[in-house]
Amino acid sequence: MSEVLCARQRGISLALCAAVMLLDGYDLTAMPLAVPHLVKAYGHAPETFGFALSAVLLGLGLGAVGLAPLGDRLGRRRVILLALPVLALATFGTATGRTVEAFTAWRLLTGLALGACLPNVTALSAELARPGRRASTMTLVSMAIPLGAAGSGLVVTPLVAWAGWPAIFLLPGLVTLFLLALLWLFLSESPAALEVADAAPGKPALLRLLQPPVVYATALICVLYGVNAGALYYVNSWVPTVLPRAGFSLETAAHAVSLLQFGGMVIGLLLARLLDGGKVTVVIAGSYGVIALGLLAFTLLPPTREGWGLLLLVAGGGISGVHVAILAVASGLFSARLLSSVIGLAVAVARIGAIGGPLLGAAVLGQGFGAASFFALAALPVALCLGLTLLLPAVRRASVQPR
């Protein structure tokens, strides 16, 4: 009977983790969706919202490095419960904004809360997973982020029609408070994190991550996650612009964006199942090999809806799927006392890739490269990721740590 109750509690906690991810996916896309309505309401030029749109990414990076590691000392549950009220405050505050400066400040605070929360939710989902199902569990929980982002696009228009643009932020603020109450009542802490929180304090986790031999695994995961993020945003950011240059309609280009999201979820789940079976290096390296071949194939196949659609599904969706899988790989390299910290550090490094990828894409397009060449050039960072993945066995041996 106790085993059934434990399994039930685990399932409830994982569902709540997914709910937090769903909410965070909405929060990350709310501001871009609100900008057109703010321009209409207050007459601000669209370009003046650049800092407000970037503030959440900056805050997320700062929170991931500076606040998420607290989960390794205080426990994942406690940090999540502390971050969500701040997220609710920032969301409600955004609804009161009237100037670009106010929106920037509130979105920065939103990012800080997300940065503290997301790595700990990810770490908690890894530690609550059943034996042999860690990668699948982490992937399923993480898939709630794109679902939340997709859902935001569906609800914004009726929300604005019902109560004006502030409703874009008032609704998630209320949902955040409701979710906070559920988390307070039902969210479990992982046994591993409880042991860490009860232990005598030692060196800060970030310092331990940067000391040999653990630093080798830290560097590999962070660089791999960052480069993969660069490739991901290089492709995803410019698909709507690049495909029309190859003769596709704007409608087809828009559908391709959805195809990338769908492909990422399907491939991510497939990779997770394979990772749960072991042979991590083979699975990730093989994935990068297929992705690189798919990207190079754009130069060989004529731009047809079926042919290029399949390549986008395999290559673009593959990059997105591997992005989730990398954190599952990290969960197998680091002990519980370091997991929130390394995920937070990797998320922060990935912000650099998220910013650099679109900039690199802009530079490539500015040099006059065609659509096929644009995609083929993405094989370069993918090849770098492949090389980094092949270092995994050596890094694992060099960075063995007590669990």
Residue pairs with C-beta under 8 A, 6 or more apart in sequence:
9 186
9 188
10 128
10 130
10 188
12 186
12 188
13 124
13 128
13 186
13 187
13 188
14 125
14 128
14 129
14 137
14 140
14 141
16 179
16 182
16 183
16 186
16 187
17 121
17 124
17 125
17 128
17 141
17 187
18 140
18 141
18 144
19 144
19 179
19 182
20 80
20 84
20 117
20 121
20 179
20 183
21 118
21 121
21 141
21 142
21 143
21 144
21 145
21 148
22 144
22 145
22 147
22 148
22 151
23 148
23 172
23 175
23 176
23 179
24 114
24 117
24 118
24 145
24 148
25 144
25 145
25 146
25 147
25 148
25 149
25 150
25 151
25 152
26 148
26 149
26 151
26 152
26 172
27 56
27 87
27 91
27 110
27 114
27 148
27 172
28 56
28 114
28 145
28 148
28 149
29 148
29 149
29 152
29 153
30 94
30 152
30 156
30 168
30 169
30 172
31 49
31 52
31 53
31 56
31 94
31 103
31 107
32 53
33 152
33 153
33 156
33 168
34 156
34 165
34 168
34 169
35 46
35 49
35 52
35 53
36 46
37 160
37 164
37 165
37 168
38 44
38 49
38 103
38 165
39 45
39 46
39 49
41 164
41 165
42 98
44 100
48 100
49 100
49 103
51 100
51 104
52 100
52 103
52 104
52 107
53 107
55 103
55 104
55 105
55 107
55 108
55 110
55 111
56 107
56 108
56 110
56 111
56 114
57 111
57 351
57 354
57 355
58 108
58 111
58 351
59 107
59 108
59 109
59 110
59 111
59 112
59 113
59 114
59 115
60 111
60 112
60 114
60 115
60 118
60 347
60 348
60 351
61 111
61 115
61 347
61 348
61 351
62 111
62 112
62 115
62 348
63 111
63 112
63 113
63 114
63 115
63 116
63 117
63 344
64 115
64 116
64 118
64 119
64 343
64 344
64 345
64 347
64 348
64 351
65 115
65 206
65 344
65 345
65 348
66 115
67 79
67 83
67 112
67 115
67 116
67 344
68 79
68 115
68 116
68 117
68 118
68 119
68 120
68 340
68 341
68 343
68 344
68 347
69 204
69 205
69 206
69 340
69 341
69 344
70 79
70 116
70 340
71 78
71 79
71 80
71 119
71 120
71 123
71 193
71 340
71 341
72 193
72 196
72 205
72 336
72 337
72 338
72 339
72 340
72 341
73 196
73 197
73 201
73 205
74 197
75 189
75 193
75 194
75 196
75 197
76 120
76 121
76 123
76 124
76 127
76 189
76 190
76 193
76 340
77 124
77 183
77 187
77 188
77 189
77 193
78 189
78 197
79 116
79 117
79 120
79 340
80 117
80 120
80 121
80 124
80 183
80 187
81 180
81 183
81 184
81 187
82 116
83 113
83 114
83 116
83 117
83 120
84 113
84 117
84 176
84 179
84 180
84 183
85 180
86 109
86 112
86 113
86 116
87 110
87 113
87 114
87 117
87 176
88 173
88 176
88 177
88 180
89 109
90 106
90 107
90 109
90 110
90 113
91 110
91 169
91 170
91 172
91 173
91 176
92 169
92 170
92 173
93 102
93 106
93 109
94 103
94 106
94 107
94 110
94 169
95 166
95 167
95 168
95 169
95 170
95 173
96 102
96 166
97 103
97 106
115 344
115 347
115 348
118 347
119 340
119 341
119 343
119 344
119 347
120 340
121 141
122 138
122 141
122 142
122 327
122 343
123 193
123 331
123 336
123 339
123 340
123 343
124 189
124 190
124 193
125 137
125 138
125 141
125 142
126 134
126 137
126 138
126 328
126 331
126 339
127 190
127 191
127 192
127 193
127 336
127 339
128 137
128 188
128 190
129 136
129 137
129 138
130 137
132 276
133 276
134 276
134 328
134 331
134 332
135 271
135 272
135 273
135 275
135 276
135 325
135 328
135 331
136 269
136 272
136 273
136 276
138 272
138 324
138 327
138 328
138 331
139 268
139 269
139 271
139 272
139 324
139 325
139 328
140 269
140 272
142 268
142 324
142 327
143 265
143 268
143 269
143 324
146 261
146 264
146 265
150 261
155 171
156 168
159 167
159 168
159 171
160 167
160 168
163 170
189 197
190 336
192 336
193 336
195 336
196 336
196 337
199 337
202 208
205 337
205 338
205 340
205 341
206 341
206 345
208 214
208 337
208 338
209 215
209 218
209 338
209 341
209 342
209 345
210 218
213 398
213 399
213 400
213 401
214 334
214 338
214 399
214 401
215 399
216 395
216 398
216 399
217 333
217 334
217 342
217 395
217 396
217 398
217 399
218 342
218 345
220 388
220 391
220 392
220 395
221 326
221 329
221 330
221 333
221 342
221 346
222 342
222 345
222 346
222 349
223 349
223 388
224 326
224 385
224 388
224 389
225 323
225 326
225 327
225 330
225 346
225 347
225 349
225 350
225 353
226 346
226 349
226 350
226 352
226 353
227 353
227 381
227 384
227 385
227 388
228 319
228 322
228 323
228 326
228 350
228 353
228 381
228 385
229 323
229 349
229 350
229 351
229 352
229 353
229 354
229 357
230 352
230 353
230 354
230 356
230 357
230 360
230 381
231 319
231 353
231 357
231 378
231 381
231 382
231 385
232 319
232 320
232 323
232 353
232 354
232 357
233 353
233 354
233 355
233 356
233 357
233 358
233 361
234 357
234 358
234 360
234 361
234 378
234 381
235 260
235 315
235 316
235 319
235 357
235 361
235 375
235 378
236 257
236 260
236 316
236 320
237 357
237 358
237 361
238 358
238 361
238 362
238 365
238 374
239 253
239 256
239 257
239 260
239 312
239 316
240 250
240 253
240 254
240 256
240 257
241 253
241 365
242 365
242 371
242 374
242 375
243 252
243 253
243 256
243 308
243 371
244 250
244 253
245 370
245 371
246 303
246 308
246 370
246 371
246 372
247 303
248 256
248 303
248 305
248 308
252 305
256 309
256 312
259 309
259 312
259 313
259 316
259 317
260 312
260 313
260 316
260 317
260 320
261 320
262 313
262 317
263 312
263 313
263 314
263 316
263 317
263 318
263 320
263 321
264 316
264 317
264 319
264 320
264 321
264 323
264 324
265 320
265 321
266 317
266 321
267 287
267 314
267 317
267 318
267 320
267 321
267 322
268 320
268 321
268 322
268 323
268 324
268 325
269 321
270 321
271 283
271 284
271 287
271 321
271 322
271 324
271 325
272 324
272 325
272 328
274 283
275 283
275 284
275 325
275 328
275 329
280 329
280 332
280 392
281 389
281 390
281 392
281 393
283 325
284 322
284 325
284 326
284 329
284 389
284 392
285 386
285 389
285 390
287 318
287 321
287 322
287 325
288 322
288 382
288 383
288 385
288 386
288 389
289 386
290 314
290 318
291 314
291 315
291 318
291 319
291 322
291 379
291 382
292 379
292 382
292 383
292 386
294 311
294 314
294 315
294 318
295 311
295 315
295 375
295 376
295 378
295 379
295 382
296 376
296 379
297 311
297 315
298 308
298 311
298 371
298 372
298 375
298 376
299 372
299 373
299 376
301 307
301 308
301 311
303 371
303 372
311 375
315 375
315 378
319 378
319 382
322 385
326 346
327 343
327 346
329 392
330 339
330 342
330 343
330 346
331 339
333 395
333 396
333 399
334 342
334 401
335 401
335 402
335 403
336 403
338 401
361 374
364 373
364 374
364 377
365 374
369 377
